[in-house]
């Protein structure tokens, strides 16, 4: 075992007790400690004079001890230690509370450096609870000091000392993974210099060089892994070339509305791909209501009229049903046969569909995960579409594609993903964006209110429901949590049903219900047998209910902005003015700022960028589903330039050496396995 893999307890100043505290921060080995980067820094390099210091300012000073320390005891359990100091411009006192023992550390005439907050009053200047050291004898003052995230049992100062000791003893154990040519071509400093200077930078320049090297490495390894995975599941050059003579106007002229410019542009991109020999792999992003489904239907029409079958997979039965209804409606009278395949079908119905599919009697198959079962065989599958792509993994996408001979693929999402993140998640897909909503669509009026407004909100719901409308009420939890004082959906449901809204029909929907129960509830809501639906976020991706015009979200501060936007998209689908009311139960400034973003824009892409900026990629879209590792230092929002550099270089390397067989990539391969904790070993190197 290499020394860096040893327990962190062996670092000088750590020991078993501190090691158990470090474990709570995810620090188990010595390597973990060296790669535990500061969350911010405090610049103590600029020295001031006592005369020039402003009240409340944090400063570094070179001073001389001007007299003996004194201890005041103004009340029980409070002592104030005051140490007089001076420089060439004036005098001040170093002040500590309940730290009498420090008095013995100071001798008159001694020269020291201090850093602390200035407090001025009419009588004297004080430096409150400063850090101090003998002049030119330490690194607490006069340097850039790292500030680490710590637990309540560990101080930042303790962390600084432990990391300084680890660097001193183990820095030479860190191995360089990059070959010299890569370091030179991107002007990167060595890994040892980077680790040293990220913890204790000499100045801004050394910090920037260190950060750039570490960000580059992290994104490089991540991108390499993802490109290799995607290559394994990747595109073929011997794809289907669909018939150029298929007249799409025959379909679009029968539409009850005019296509937007964005829809036309995206279909042109799809059509170009479909007519080429290269297999299509395209992501269609479009905000809620932007008309992605119609664009997908145009692609299906082209595929079927070219003599091929098409399939569309949705994450839930209810969404699959909705797509099936749309397909049947739009293709009515065009000689295109559609079927729906879901888990709830009878054995007899399934057998009929499977037989007809294999004999080419079915043109379009809509379904859930059921369409990727082994017994589902197509006669001539040419086009594969998945909806709400983030609900499916890479493997599911591959299984669906394997139902045909290199079929073209479209993946759709109503969750606008920032292009930065899309480049990471879907680096193998061409990206099309429908960034325009159909004309005439009413904007959903959005209001963020505190808990004091709940009574007024309830009265507003009653008024709307009496007028024939329907409402969603969403809350984040199924059961009351002891840790988080959030409204339980079941508790709310009982209260609304028996008290607040007892004159109306109230339904309940949550993730722990069986699929058949959920579908039944949504069907009842759709057919207006339910007036008010109390739900968790399971309705985030769901059925269109044109009559539902109110969305109330409890504990809105607990949701990501993109998720709130998705929920808001459940209303505003009909002719009635719609409303989204965000009940914010947090009084924090950041929470209010987040709610303001939702109020100020309905553009999902703007919101998603903000979401990524505020929450980071780890939380965005629940990315842990993707197996995407947490990034220690890179920020996909601010490090876009480095990401582009990295992607270019990764593609160049893989073009020459697709399996990284060259000996110089040996350490890079080891780091890749480590980053994904072995999960991709069988995918990449078998």
FENZI-V630516 format. One record per backbone hydrogen bond with DSSP energy under -1.0 kcal/mol. CO is the residue of the C=O (numbers start at 0). NH is the residue of the N-H. Records with the same first field share a line. If there is no record, write none. Layout:
CO = NH ; NH
This chain:
1 = 4
2 = 5
3 = 30
5 = 29
6 = 9
7 = 10
8 = 14
10 = 13
14 = 18
15 = 19
16 = 20
17 = 21
18 = 22
21 = 24 ; 26
22 = 25
27 = 7
28 = 32
29 = 33
30 = 34
32 = 35
34 = 36
39 = 146
41 = 144
43 = 141
49 = 52
53 = 56
56 = 117
58 = 115
59 = 47
60 = 113
62 = 111
63 = 85
64 = 108
69 = 81
71 = 79
74 = 77
78 = 97
79 = 71
80 = 95
81 = 69
82 = 93
83 = 65
84 = 91
85 = 63
89 = 86
91 = 84
92 = 126
93 = 82
94 = 128
95 = 80
98 = 101
99 = 102
101 = 104
102 = 105
106 = 109
109 = 64
110 = 134
111 = 62
112 = 132
113 = 60
114 = 130
115 = 58
116 = 127
117 = 55
118 = 125
123 = 120
124 = 92
125 = 118
126 = 94
130 = 114
132 = 112
133 = 136
142 = 43
144 = 41
146 = 38 ; 39
150 = 153
154 = 158
155 = 159
156 = 160
157 = 161
158 = 162
159 = 163
160 = 164
161 = 165
162 = 166
163 = 167
164 = 168
165 = 169
166 = 170
169 = 172
170 = 173
178 = 182
179 = 183
180 = 184
181 = 185
182 = 187
183 = 186
189 = 193
190 = 194
191 = 195
192 = 196
193 = 197
194 = 198
195 = 199
202 = 206
203 = 207
204 = 208
205 = 209
206 = 210
207 = 211
208 = 212
209 = 213
210 = 214
211 = 215
212 = 216
213 = 217
214 = 218
215 = 219
216 = 220
217 = 221
218 = 222
219 = 223
220 = 224
221 = 225
222 = 226
223 = 227
224 = 228
225 = 229
226 = 230
227 = 231
228 = 232
230 = 233
235 = 278
242 = 245
246 = 249
247 = 250 ; 251
248 = 252
250 = 253
251 = 254
259 = 263
260 = 264
261 = 265
262 = 266
263 = 267
264 = 268
265 = 269
266 = 270
267 = 271
268 = 272
269 = 273
270 = 274
273 = 241
276 = 238
279 = 408
280 = 429
281 = 410
282 = 431
283 = 412
284 = 433
286 = 289
290 = 294
291 = 295
292 = 296
293 = 297
294 = 298
295 = 299
296 = 300
297 = 301
298 = 302
299 = 303
300 = 304
302 = 307
303 = 306
308 = 381 ; 382
309 = 364
310 = 384
311 = 366
312 = 386
315 = 319
316 = 320
317 = 321
318 = 322
319 = 323
320 = 324
321 = 325
322 = 326
323 = 327
324 = 328
325 = 329
326 = 330
330 = 333
336 = 362 ; 363
338 = 365
340 = 367
341 = 344
345 = 349
346 = 350
347 = 351
348 = 352
349 = 353
350 = 354
351 = 355
352 = 356
353 = 357
354 = 358
355 = 360
362 = 309
363 = 338
364 = 311
365 = 340
366 = 313
367 = 370
368 = 371
369 = 372
372 = 375
379 = 308
381 = 407
382 = 310
383 = 409
384 = 312
385 = 411
387 = 390
388 = 391
392 = 396
393 = 397
394 = 398
395 = 399
396 = 400
397 = 401
399 = 402
400 = 403
403 = 405
407 = 383
408 = 281
409 = 385
410 = 283
411 = 388
412 = 285
417 = 421
418 = 422
420 = 424
421 = 425
425 = 428
429 = 282
431 = 284
432 = 434
437 = 440
444 = 579
446 = 581
448 = 583
449 = 452
450 = 453
452 = 456
453 = 457
454 = 458
455 = 459
456 = 460
457 = 461
458 = 462
459 = 463
460 = 464
461 = 465
462 = 466
463 = 468
464 = 467
469 = 548 ; 549
470 = 532
471 = 551
472 = 534
473 = 553
476 = 488
477 = 489
483 = 485
487 = 491
488 = 492
489 = 493
490 = 494
491 = 495
492 = 496
493 = 497
494 = 498 ; 499
495 = 500
498 = 501
500 = 503
504 = 530 ; 531
506 = 533
508 = 535
509 = 512
513 = 517
514 = 518
515 = 519
516 = 520
517 = 521
518 = 522
519 = 523
520 = 524
521 = 525
522 = 526
523 = 528 ; 529
524 = 527
530 = 470
531 = 506
532 = 472
533 = 508
534 = 474
535 = 538
536 = 539
544 = 547
546 = 469
548 = 578
549 = 471
550 = 580
551 = 473
552 = 582
554 = 557
555 = 558
559 = 563
560 = 564
561 = 565
562 = 566
563 = 567
564 = 568
566 = 569
567 = 570
577 = 444
578 = 550
579 = 446
580 = 552
581 = 448
582 = 555
587 = 591
588 = 592
589 = 593
590 = 594
591 = 595
592 = 596
593 = 597
594 = 598
595 = 599
596 = 600
602 = 606
603 = 607
604 = 608
605 = 609
606 = 610
607 = 611
608 = 612
609 = 613
610 = 614
611 = 615
615 = 619
618 = 621
621 = 624
622 = 625 ; 627
623 = 626
634 = 638
638 = 642
639 = 643
640 = 644
641 = 645
642 = 646
643 = 647
644 = 648
645 = 649
646 = 650
647 = 651
648 = 652
649 = 653
650 = 654
651 = 655
652 = 656
656 = 659
661 = 664
662 = 665
664 = 668
665 = 669
666 = 670
667 = 671
668 = 672
669 = 673
670 = 674
671 = 675
672 = 677
673 = 676
675 = 678
677 = 680
679 = 683
680 = 684
